[in-house]
Amino acid sequence: MSTGLDNRAAGTRAVAWIRRVQIASVVTWSLLAAVVIVNALVQPTFFTLYSITSTFATFVPLVFAAVAQAIVVIGGGLDLSIGTIVALSSVVALKVMNGSDALIGLGFLAALATGALCGLVNGILVAVVRLQPLIVTFATASVFGGVTLVVLPSPGGAVPPAMSQGFRLAFAGVPVPVWCVLAAAAIWLALSRTRFLRHVYAVGGDALAAFASLVPVVRIRALSYVVAGALAGLAAMGVLGNTGSGDPFIGADIALDSIAAVVLGGIALRGGRGGAIGAIAGAIILALVTNVLFFLNVPTTFRELASGLVIIAALALSVLTTRKAVVR
Amino acid sequence: MRFRTGAALAAISVALLAGCSSTAPTGGGGGGGETEGAGGGSEGPFTIGVSNGFVGSEYRTQMIEDIQTVFDEYKENGTLDELVLENADTDVNGQIQQVRNLINRGVDAIIINPNSGTALDAVFQEALGQGIRIYAIDQAVETEEVVNVGIDQPLWAETSAQWLAEQVGEGGRIVVVNGIEGHPANEARWNAAKAVFDEAGVEVLAVANGDWDQATGQQVMSDLLATYTDIQGVWTQDGMAQGVLRAVEAANRTGDIIVTGEARNGYMRMWSELKEGGFESIGVVNPPGTGATALHFAVSQLEGRELDESKTENGDIVLDLEDPITNDNFDEVWAEVQDRPDSYVLDSVLTRDEVNAYFVG
């Protein structure tokens, strides 16, 4: 193959890629706008400072988990263990901080390290041993959950007061949880400028081609799980800030919710396409849908059903429009 | 390049950390609290919120129905206007969202069956900061300002453990089928029961978890029966005792294995049939109606009445246990409830007058 041909092919691929991403984004952002408008209509208190703080505080963990999941999925993998990585990182950080304000920094490092270590386990099993990501992370989810129970057998312990109180304050007029979501977006934007993430796209898009272009496929795959794990560690700090206490059972919903957020955000599950900003929007959509159903007075018996249907509809809309773009 | 990735990550984490902690010294409670909820002693009608993080068990279903029944009475006379139910299977993070939804809805009091004794403290503070009263049922929480309304879980466990210890005697050999490992109610119960068995010299051969689920309880008990052939008794909790009994029955051991049961109709129906064959059991009532009882307390306090400190335990309401059901009084109790479906959990809700006794004046 000549270099010129290669370049042209790459160019065509890039154009197609941008088109798909944009169409997926339009759907994601329209959904987000729709759900925000509906929420504001049904909840008179939606724009009060308390409501904004509390709404954002609730979905901070999911937002970080969604960014983590996005990186793995873009790299062609899947991480079902994100939820228990969050749980394990949170209880380790809780133990490390031991309720002391002075140790909050150390707590962050502990959470990041725990998350990254869990990610490394996943990464080695998936990339080096070459096992199916779905099965591997399903199994490691139980392993991490089990370790969590060993570290913290029953709920308890107190988060440093500065952390749980700080999480509820406003900083420069903007609630801290909103800053956290912005930070998640900033982390993604910073990462997306790196060669690492370009390689993740390449591996997720076509691992063989990436390998042929001298991308260190094994290392990139493994590293994508490590970075995702570290981000799950940040999600864990969000959980701690939100709850103010430790709970080994926290985060059970996070793994599947993060996958739903990723798909809502227009990221193709077969990898190589999309961006985590969409996943963040997806996470917010998921959280607000539950909110809207509550304020619409949907009876509790039907709310889960309704929530599932709305999410399926949103997913279908987002996936079908992407598929159409691909066919074209 | 990879160094830059790391640096970017680190820098942003530090920025995040700095943002979170640098605002802290200004003190808690400054972020929210725009809308003041109705405090104590104002006039109604009031709105009540209910948060429940676990659905699908007969206990929780009946708990909600009891609350609804008492609410309807109050609605009729205009004391309450709305009951907002947050009732879904969720974890602590989800239950925090439930409570926040209730806060944003402007409820005056929240009745909660908490998923955790500690992890809801921060969101309770948010609610309390807006003048919302909170009542925790079924399981106690550690937040001081929250009024816990419920039975004494350790005493509940001790009652059946004591009875079983007497039946099997010193040196008796039993197995245990517990609820969910790490769950606060399970820990409180098992610690109390274990102390009783240690004291009485009863040998606990194995402890397994039945997840408060009949099918799981049955499976776990079958395994235990296969492993330990010479057991004389089983100590188990409500929600899975019928499953345990089914396993004992399937092994044809109801004549020589004593099972601590549950005060639920399905179990009692089996008990009534097996009783003739010499089967002995005990059922201690854990009433789902505590939620409805808590509603009476909420209404009284919203109307501005004060709890009589001498009748509370550090501000909490500990409800008396009813006499346990044993072979001695079985027929009497069974006659009252046998027409109800098997899913019925033996229940009691305090009346308005009984609740009044807890208040000053």
Interface residues (C-beta under 8 A of the other chain):
Chain A: Q43 T45 F46 T48 L49 Y50 S51 T53 S54 T55 A57 T58 P61 D101 I104 G105 F108 L112 L149 P153 S154 P155 G156 G157 A158 P161 A162 M163 S164 Q165 G166 F167 R168 L169 A170 F171 P175 V176 W179 C180 A183 A186 I187 A190 L191 T194 R195 F196 V227 A230 L234 V239 G241 N242 T243 G244 S245 G246 D247 P248 F249 I250 G251 A252 D253 A287 T290 N291 F294 F295 P299 T300 T301 R303 E304
Chain B: M1 R2 R4 T5 A8 L9 I12 S13 A15 L16 L17 G19 C20 S21 S22 T23 A24 P25 T26 G27 G28 G29 G30 G31 G32 G33 E34 T35 V55 L85 E86 N87 A88 D89 T90 D91 V92 N93 G94 I96 Q97 R100 N101 I103 N104 R105 G106 N115 S116 G117 T118 A119 L120 D121 A122 V123 E126 Q130 E181 G182 H183 P184 E187
